[in-house]
Amino acid sequence: MMENRMQIANEKLKRVPLSECGQVRVYGRTNGDRNPLVLYWTASGIEMRVKAGEVWVEIESTYNIYEPWVSVTVNDAFISRQMLPKGRYYIPLIRNMNCEEEKTIRIFKDVQAMSADDEHGLKIYSILLDGAFAALPPKSCRLEFIGDSITSGEGVIGAVQEQDWISMFFDSVHDYATLTAQALDADYHIISQSGWGVLTGWDNNPGCALPDYYDKLCGLAFGEKNHLQGTDMPYDFSKWSADVIVVNLGTNDGGAFNSPEYIDPLTGRRTKQRLNDDGSMKEEDLARFREKCKQFLGVLRFHNPQSKILWAYGMLGIPMEPAILQAIEEFKEEQGDNQVYYVRLPENTDETVGSRCHPGPKNHLQAASVLTQEIKKLLDK
């Protein structure tokens, strides 16, 4: 397949290994190696400014169940989106454009790290172009977004009636994190996993607690292949630190109260966030959630001592808001940390819903608008 794709490429194109493309900007957490560059998380990818008319990129896609998808933007405008079949090959980013004009091109991974598919992976090896690279202007700030399916862009694309849980319905171009980063001219990372929470996943599985994996490169990418790529190694926070960290977690923790108990298939241990007879949440279980929130805030502060932390919540309802607010206030008082904040995001409605009953592009745009204004205030402090 690689040979077939090579025949399509203009013979005048020059192949430049990504490891030699010093002017190319990398998005997302990586192991630091560009030979090849391994992409794990949502919206990870590369950005380049070129004076060229034709550009291709050499990639390798692997998967067992959930195939990678990528999107391409040119001068911040959405251009294309495609499913990637297995193999190593070249795909075109632009063709027949004016060679004399500089343009900024970005290709990035639409699909989250897939904890349920050990073979899911995407690598970039080189860039082919008929011109030269130009310098990218520096970004104004750095943002990190931590969340669940909403932050992974699940449901942003696709018809409202779609309910299949597949790679096709993840989109990182029109999700609130990317829109916020664009509005603020920010470099950004996304750390997210569909169905996961602070204390448990939506199904009460305590193994689906995102805070437990935050300090790893991509610890929820399991399997031998990922292990050899260092996914479970500690992440080096000295390489990249966010000015503002946005935490959008709690939705799945709320869902766990209305889901059946989880029974660990290996140990038989039963886990359940419980309701009282009147439908209210049991205080004992809320307390465990609050404590985990405080622990996570402590982890975030330990690794990011200068970052402002903004907990954002509400796109799929606010049942956990009182507990989140209490946890934030207790953490601030106990730790003397006045750099932790909260903002409620606009709730999804019948008019803004997307596929899989998730927030659609209109709701993500609303959330991005609110977040952009809040982050501007924090950056000015």
NUKE-88031 format. One record per residue (C-alpha): residue number from 0; x, y, z. Coordinates in Angstrom, 1 decimal. Each point is the difference from the previous one (the first is absolute). Example, Ala and Ser with C-alpha at 12.3 -4.5 7.8 and 13.67 -1.06 7.14 Angstrom:
BEGIN
> 0:12.3:-4.5:7.8
> 1:1.4:3.4:-0.7
***
This chain:
BEGIN
> 0:0.0:0.0:0.0
> 1:2.9:2.4:0.8
> 2:1.3:-0.5:-3.6
> 3:-3.4:0.7:-1.5
> 4:-0.3:3.2:2.0
> 5:3.6:1.0:-1.0
> 6:-0.9:-0.2:-3.7
> 7:-2.6:2.6:0.6
> 8:2.4:2.5:1.5
> 9:1.8:2.5:-2.3
> 10:3.5:-1.2:-0.8
> 11:1.3:3.6:0.7
> 12:-1.0:-0.3:3.6
> 13:2.7:-0.1:2.6
> 14:-0.2:-2.4:2.9
> 15:1.0:1.5:3.3
> 16:0.0:-2.4:3.1
> 17:-2.0:1.6:2.8
> 18:3.1:-0.3:2.2
> 19:1.6:2.6:-2.3
> 20:-3.0:2.4:0.0
> 21:1.0:2.3:2.8
> 22:-2.6:2.6:-1.0
> 23:-2.9:-2.4:0.3
> 24:-2.1:0.3:3.2
> 25:-1.1:-3.1:1.8
> 26:-3.3:0.0:1.9
> 27:-0.8:-2.4:2.8
> 28:2.0:-2.1:2.4
> 29:2.7:-2.1:-1.7
> 30:3.1:-1.9:1.1
> 31:2.1:2.7:-1.6
> 32:1.1:-2.2:-2.9
> 33:-0.7:1.2:-3.6
> 34:1.4:-3.0:-1.7
> 35:-2.9:-0.8:-0.2
> 36:-2.3:2.2:1.9
> 37:-2.6:-2.1:1.8
> 38:-3.4:1.7:0.6
> 39:-2.1:-1.2:2.9
> 40:-2.6:2.5:1.2
> 41:-2.9:2.0:-1.6
> 42:1.1:2.9:-2.1
> 43:3.7:-1.0:0.0
> 44:1.8:0.6:-3.3
> 45:2.2:2.4:-1.8
> 46:-0.2:3.5:-1.4
> 47:2.2:1.5:-2.6
> 48:0.3:3.3:-2.0
> 49:1.2:-0.6:-3.5
> 50:0.7:1.9:-3.2
> 51:-1.2:-2.8:-2.2
> 52:-2.8:-1.1:-2.3
> 53:0.0:-3.7:0.8
> 54:0.5:-1.8:3.3
> 55:-0.3:-3.6:1.0
> 56:0.6:-1.8:3.3
> 57:1.3:-3.5:0.6
> 58:-2.0:-1.8:2.7
> 59:-0.5:-3.4:1.5
> 60:-3.4:-1.1:1.3
> 61:-0.6:-3.1:2.2
> 62:-3.1:-1.3:1.7
> 63:-1.9:-3.1:0.9
> 64:-3.5:1.4:0.6
> 65:0.1:3.9:0.0
> 66:1.7:1.5:-3.0
> 67:1.6:3.5:0.2
> 68:-1.5:3.0:-1.8
> 69:1.8:3.2:-0.8
> 70:-1.1:3.5:-0.9
> 71:1.8:2.7:-2.0
> 72:-0.2:3.7:0.3
> 73:1.6:2.6:-2.3
> 74:0.3:3.5:1.4
> 75:-2.2:-1.1:2.9
> 76:-2.8:-0.9:-2.3
> 77:-1.3:-3.6:0.0
> 78:0.8:-1.7:-3.3
> 79:-0.2:-3.8:0.3
> 80:-0.6:-3.0:2.3
> 81:0.6:-3.7:-0.7
> 82:0.2:-3.5:1.3
> 83:3.5:-1.5:-0.1
> 84:0.3:-3.6:-1.2
> 85:2.7:-2.2:1.5
> 86:3.5:0.4:-1.4
> 87:2.8:2.5:-0.6
> 88:-0.6:2.4:-2.9
> 89:-0.2:3.6:-1.2
> 90:-3.2:2.2:0.1
> 91:-0.3:3.4:-1.7
> 92:-0.7:3.1:2.1
> 93:-0.1:2.6:-2.8
> 94:0.6:0.0:-3.8
> 95:0.1:2.7:-2.8
> 96:0.0:2.9:2.4
> 97:2.0:3.2:-0.7
> 98:3.6:-0.9:0.7
> 99:0.9:3.6:0.7
> 100:-2.3:0.5:2.9
> 101:0.7:-1.2:3.5
> 102:-2.7:-2.1:1.6
> 103:-0.4:-1.7:3.4
> 104:-1.0:-3.7:-0.2
> 105:-1.0:-2.2:2.9
> 106:-0.8:-3.7:0.1
> 107:-1.2:-1.5:3.3
> 108:-1.5:-3.1:1.5
> 109:-3.7:0.1:0.4
> 110:-0.3:-3.2:2.1
> 111:0.9:-0.2:3.7
> 112:2.5:-2.5:1.3
> 113:-1.9:-3.3:-0.1
> 114:0.3:-1.8:3.3
> 115:-2.1:-2.9:-1.4
> 116:2.2:-0.6:-3.0
> 117:3.7:-0.8:0.7
> 118:0.8:0.3:-3.7
> 119:-1.4:3.4:-0.6
> 120:2.8:2.3:-1.0
> 121:1.1:2.8:-2.4
> 122:3.6:1.0:-1.0
> 123:1.4:2.7:-2.2
> 124:3.3:-0.6:-1.8
> 125:0.6:2.8:-2.5
> 126:-1.3:2.9:-2.1
> 127:0.1:0.3:-3.7
> 128:-0.2:3.4:-1.6
> 129:1.0:2.0:-3.1
> 130:1.1:3.0:1.9
> 131:1.5:1.0:3.3
> 132:-1.0:0.4:3.7
> 133:-0.5:3.4:1.5
> 134:0.1:1.0:3.7
> 135:-3.2:-0.4:2.0
> 136:-0.8:2.9:2.3
> 137:0.0:-0.8:3.7
> 138:-3.3:-0.7:1.7
> 139:-1.3:2.4:2.6
> 140:-0.6:-2.6:2.8
> 141:-0.2:-3.6:0.9
> 142:-3.2:-1.9:1.0
> 143:-0.6:-3.5:1.3
> 144:-3.5:-1.6:-0.2
> 145:-0.8:-3.0:2.1
> 146:-3.3:-1.8:-0.5
> 147:-2.2:-2.8:-1.2
> 148:-1.9:-0.6:-3.2
> 149:-1.1:3.6:-0.2
> 150:3.7:1.1:-0.1
> 151:0.8:-2.8:-2.4
> 152:-2.5:1.5:-2.4
> 153:-2.4:-3.0:0.0
> 154:-3.2:0.9:-1.7
> 155:1.2:3.3:-1.5
> 156:-0.4:-1.6:-3.5
> 157:-2.7:-2.3:-1.3
> 158:-3.8:0.0:-0.3
> 159:-2.0:0.4:3.2
> 160:-1.4:-3.5:-0.3
> 161:3.4:-1.7:-0.1
> 162:0.7:-2.2:3.1
> 163:3.0:-2.2:-1.2
> 164:3.0:0.3:2.3
> 165:2.6:0.2:-2.8
> 166:3.0:2.2:-1.0
> 167:-2.0:1.7:-2.7
> 168:-2.0:2.1:2.5
> 169:3.1:1.6:1.7
> 170:1.0:3.4:-1.3
> 171:2.7:2.3:1.5
> 172:-0.5:2.9:-2.5
> 173:-3.3:1.3:1.3
> 174:0.2:-1.0:3.7
> 175:0.1:2.6:2.7
> 176:3.7:-0.5:0.8
> 177:1.3:0.6:-3.5
> 178:-2.4:3.0:-0.5
> 179:1.1:1.5:3.3
> 180:3.7:-0.5:-0.9
> 181:-0.6:1.6:-3.4
> 182:-1.8:3.0:1.5
> 183:2.9:0.6:2.4
> 184:2.8:-0.9:-2.5
> 185:1.2:-2.7:2.4
> 186:2.1:-3.0:-0.2
> 187:-1.9:-2.8:1.8
> 188:-0.1:-3.6:1.1
> 189:-3.1:-2.1:0.5
> 190:0.0:-2.9:2.6
> 191:-3.4:-1.7:-0.3
> 192:-1.8:-3.3:-0.1
> 193:-3.6:-0.8:-0.8
> 194:-2.0:-1.4:2.9
> 195:2.6:0.7:2.6
> 196:-0.4:2.1:3.1
> 197:1.8:1.3:3.1
> 198:-0.9:-3.0:2.3
> 199:-1.5:-2.5:-2.4
> 200:-1.2:-0.3:-3.5
> 201:-3.7:0.3:-1.0
> 202:-0.4:-3.7:0.8
> 203:1.5:0.2:3.5
> 204:3.3:-1.5:-1.1
> 205:2.6:1.4:2.3
> 206:2.7:-0.8:-2.6
> 207:-1.4:2.8:-2.2
> 208:1.2:2.9:2.2
> 209:1.9:2.4:-2.2
> 210:2.0:1.6:2.9
> 211:1.7:-3.4:0.6
> 212:1.7:0.4:-3.4
> 213:0.7:3.7:-0.2
> 214:3.7:-0.1:0.8
> 215:0.7:-2.6:-2.7
> 216:0.8:0.7:-3.6
> 217:-3.2:-1.9:-1.1
> 218:-0.4:-2.7:2.7
> 219:-3.5:-1.0:-1.2
> 220:1.5:-1.2:-3.3
> 221:0.5:-3.6:1.0
> 222:1.8:-3.0:-1.6
> 223:3.5:-1.0:-0.8
> 224:0.4:2.3:-3.0
> 225:-1.0:3.1:2.0
> 226:2.2:-1.1:2.9
> 227:3.0:-0.1:-2.3
> 228:-0.8:3.5:-1.1
> 229:0.1:1.2:3.6
> 230:-3.7:0.8:0.5
> 231:0.1:-1.1:3.6
> 232:3.2:2.0:0.8
> 233:-0.2:3.2:2.1
> 234:-0.7:3.0:-2.1
> 235:2.7:2.7:0.1
> 236:-2.0:3.1:1.1
> 237:3.1:2.2:-0.3
> 238:-0.2:-0.2:-3.8
> 239:-3.5:1.6:-0.2
> 240:-2.0:1.8:2.6
> 241:-3.4:1.6:-0.4
> 242:-0.9:3.5:0.9
> 243:-3.6:-1.2:0.7
> 244:-1.2:-3.5:0.6
> 245:-3.6:-0.7:-0.8
> 246:-1.6:-3.0:1.8
> 247:-3.3:-1.1:-1.5
> 248:-0.7:-3.1:2.1
> 249:-3.0:-1.2:2.1
> 250:-2.5:-0.9:-2.7
> 251:0.7:-3.7:0.2
> 252:0.3:0.1:3.7
> 253:-3.6:1.3:0.1
> 254:-1.1:-2.7:-2.4
> 255:1.4:-2.7:2.2
> 256:-2.7:0.7:2.7
> 257:-2.6:-1.1:-2.6
> 258:1.9:-3.0:-1.4
> 259:0.2:-3.6:1.2
> 260:2.8:-1.0:2.4
> 261:3.3:-1.0:-1.6
> 262:1.3:-3.5:0.8
> 263:3.8:-0.4:-0.6
> 264:0.3:-3.1:-2.2
> 265:3.3:-1.0:1.7
> 266:-0.6:0.7:3.7
> 267:-3.8:0.0:0.2
> 268:0.2:3.4:1.8
> 269:-3.3:1.9:-0.3
> 270:0.0:3.8:-0.5
> 271:-3.0:2.3:0.0
> 272:-0.8:3.7:0.5
> 273:-3.3:-0.3:1.8
> 274:-3.2:2.0:0.3
> 275:-2.3:0.4:3.0
> 276:-3.6:-1.1:-0.1
> 277:-1.1:3.5:-0.9
> 278:2.4:0.1:-3.0
> 279:2.6:2.2:1.5
> 280:3.7:-1.0:0.0
> 281:1.4:-1.7:3.1
> 282:2.2:2.3:1.9
> 283:2.6:-2.7:0.7
> 284:0.5:-0.5:-3.8
> 285:0.0:3.8:-0.7
> 286:2.7:0.3:2.6
> 287:2.2:-2.5:-1.8
> 288:-0.5:2.0:-3.2
> 289:0.9:3.2:1.7
> 290:3.1:-1.5:1.5
> 291:1.1:-1.3:-3.4
> 292:-0.6:3.5:-1.5
> 293:2.2:1.5:2.7
> 294:2.7:-2.6:-0.5
> 295:0.0:0.7:-3.8
> 296:0.3:3.8:0.6
> 297:3.0:-0.8:2.1
> 298:1.5:-2.1:-2.7
> 299:-0.6:2.8:-2.6
> 300:1.6:2.5:2.3
> 301:3.0:-2.2:0.7
> 302:0.8:-0.4:-3.6
> 303:-1.0:3.5:-1.1
> 304:0.9:2.4:2.8
> 305:-0.5:3.2:-2.0
> 306:-3.2:-1.0:-1.9
> 307:-3.4:1.4:0.7
> 308:-2.6:-2.8:0.3
> 309:-3.5:0.5:-1.3
> 310:-2.6:-2.7:0.6
> 311:-2.6:0.2:-2.7
> 312:-3.2:-2.0:0.1
> 313:-3.6:-0.1:-1.1
> 314:-0.4:-0.9:-3.7
> 315:-1.9:-3.2:0.9
> 316:-1.6:1.2:3.2
> 317:1.2:1.1:3.4
> 318:-0.8:-2.8:2.6
> 319:3.6:0.0:1.3
> 320:0.4:3.8:0.1
> 321:-0.6:0.4:3.8
> 322:2.6:-2.7:0.7
> 323:2.5:1.4:-2.4
> 324:-0.4:3.5:1.5
> 325:0.4:-1.3:3.5
> 326:3.1:-1.9:-1.0
> 327:1.5:3.1:-1.6
> 328:-0.7:2.1:3.1
> 329:1.4:-2.6:2.4
> 330:3.1:-0.4:-2.1
> 331:0.6:3.7:-0.2
> 332:-0.4:0.4:3.8
> 333:2.0:-3.0:0.9
> 334:2.9:0.7:-2.4
> 335:-0.1:3.8:0.0
> 336:-0.3:-0.1:-3.8
> 337:-2.0:2.9:-1.4
> 338:0.7:-0.9:-3.7
> 339:-2.8:-2.5:-0.4
> 340:-3.3:1.1:-1.6
> 341:-3.3:-1.3:-1.2
> 342:-2.3:0.8:-3.0
> 343:-3.3:-1.5:-1.0
> 344:-0.3:-0.7:-3.7
> 345:-3.2:0.3:-2.1
> 346:-2.1:-3.1:0.2
> 347:-0.7:-2.0:-3.1
> 348:-3.6:0.2:-1.3
> 349:-2.2:-1.5:-2.7
> 350:1.1:2.8:-2.3
> 351:3.7:-0.5:0.6
> 352:0.3:-3.8:0.4
> 353:2.3:-2.0:-2.3
> 354:0.4:-3.7:-0.6
> 355:-0.1:-2.6:2.8
> 356:-2.1:2.3:2.1
> 357:3.2:2.1:0.6
> 358:0.5:3.8:-0.4
> 359:0.0:0.9:-3.7
> 360:2.1:2.8:-1.7
> 361:-2.4:2.8:1.1
> 362:0.4:-1.0:3.7
> 363:3.8:-0.3:-0.4
> 364:0.1:3.5:-1.5
> 365:-2.0:1.3:2.9
> 366:2.3:-1.6:2.5
> 367:3.1:1.3:-1.8
> 368:-1.4:3.5:0.1
> 369:-0.5:-0.2:3.8
> 370:3.4:-1.6:0.6
> 371:1.8:2.5:-2.2
> 372:-1.3:2.9:2.0
> 373:0.8:-1.7:3.3
> 374:3.5:-0.9:-1.0
> 375:0.7:3.5:-1.3
> 376:-0.9:1.2:3.5
> 377:2.4:-2.5:1.6
> 378:2.8:0.8:-2.4
> 379:-0.3:3.7:0.9
> 380:0.3:-0.7:3.8
***
